[in-house]
Amino acid sequence: MKTPPPSHSIFLAWLAGCIVAAWATGVVLVLLVDPYGLYGLLTVEGLNSIKPGLTRYLNEIKLTHAARLRPNTIILGNSRAEIGFDPESPVFTRNHQSTYNLAISATSISTSRSQVDYLHHIGAPPKNIILGIEFLDFLLARSTVPNEPSSKALSDEHPVNRLFWRFDSLSSLTSIVDALRTLRIQHNNEAITMTSRGFNPLKEYQAYVRNDGYYVMFRQRALENAKRYLTKSKEVKGFKNTNHLQALLDMAANDNINVKLIIYPYHAQNLALFEETGLWPAFEAWKEMLITEVTAARLRHPNASIELFDFSGFGGYRCERIPPKEDHRNVSRWYWEAGHFKKELGDIVLSRVYFPASESKGSLDKNKDTLTDFGTQLDATTRIANQKRIAREREECATQYPELFLEAAGIVASVGRKDEEIHHFP
């Protein structure tokens, strides 16, 4: 007669079976709900069609989407591009372009370069690149010198090629939580989401606006920015990340990709902070550097299509008044806060990049005349005129809205004294 197994062995086998069953159930849930849009087994309106915003593996997931969709246009940059440039903008519809937004918050041009390199490596380069180019990405910290990392190709070591993230995004507890979050947000108009084309509509900011008003959002972001700007070197002794810009332009030219570099339309408050923190000379020198790099890339690749557009300045949309502190009803039409413009302004930027002023006038902005000097194609021949334009706009904005500049000075002073608490928005 066989001796029955010890009771603890039965318990351990039962426990192991429960763990495996729970893990398998979680995997099935993630596969079907598909919170990251990786599998496409089931899409049901009201169940899982709206995807939550990404909190991890942003680059890997977005590149996987782009590799599958193979868009002919990609948008690159940081959160300003991620939030401001909608891949489903009317501009792309008119231009018959399939577009994906690969921009990722808090990343630099090195990420954009690696994304282009990866798409080239897998044989899926786009035909067009829209690159939002960030001044702060190139600035040195105090007491540093330019440090150019290696310019070797990045594709073979790209994180998207690693298997762990695919396993983890399918079978981890975090993925199960994100699957449940997906089910929960389907009827929440203020949830953090990402569209199937990689765009962040920033719906969650609607709650901040309703509860705090635009003034608080502008104020807190300005405090954060001023604190950051004060850590940067005021001396113009070179810029970092220029090697990544050069490599990106060379790769694009070799693949016959049309490149449109866009200097963001920062709100006038942000430019006033550049002035107050002593960064304005560096801002001007940075534009000179961009002109030099674009010119050099065109000389290296005579047939390349590379254009640089400057949407910075103090005029028109960018001098929009910030609703007063006590006003929670009126809205800022063009900006969430001084660093992040809304898609409505992003649509106008894209329209000015793709179509002449006469053609774009009134097509996307029916309540405000499209400004003829909004968006300068910047090169050696337009550099001086562009500087004069910005100086003229600053004078006009300071006349119409002097309190904006006074408040910028006060913000920098308060950060220097550390006498105002900074609350961080996402």
ABEGO torsion letter per residue (X at the ends): XBBBBBAAAAAAAAAAAAAAAAAAAAAAAAAAAGAAGAAGABBBBGAAABBBBBABGAAAAAAAAAAAAGBABBBBEBAAAAAABBAABAAAAAAGBBBBBABBBGBBAAAAAAAAAAAAAAGABBABBBBBBBAAAABBBBGBBBBBBBABBAAAABAAABAAAAAAAAABAAAAAAAAAAAAAAABAABBBBBAAGBBAGAAAAAAAAAAEAAAAAAAAAAAAAAAAAABBABBAEBBGAAAAAAAAAAAAAAGBBBBBBBBBBBAAAAAAAAAAGAAAAAAAAAAAAAAAAAAAAAABAABBBBBBBABEABEAAABBBBBAABAABBBAABABAABBBAAAAAAAAAAAABBAAAABGAABAABBBBAABGBBBBAAAAAAAAAAAAAAAAAAAAABAAAAAAAAAAAAAAAAGABBBBBBX
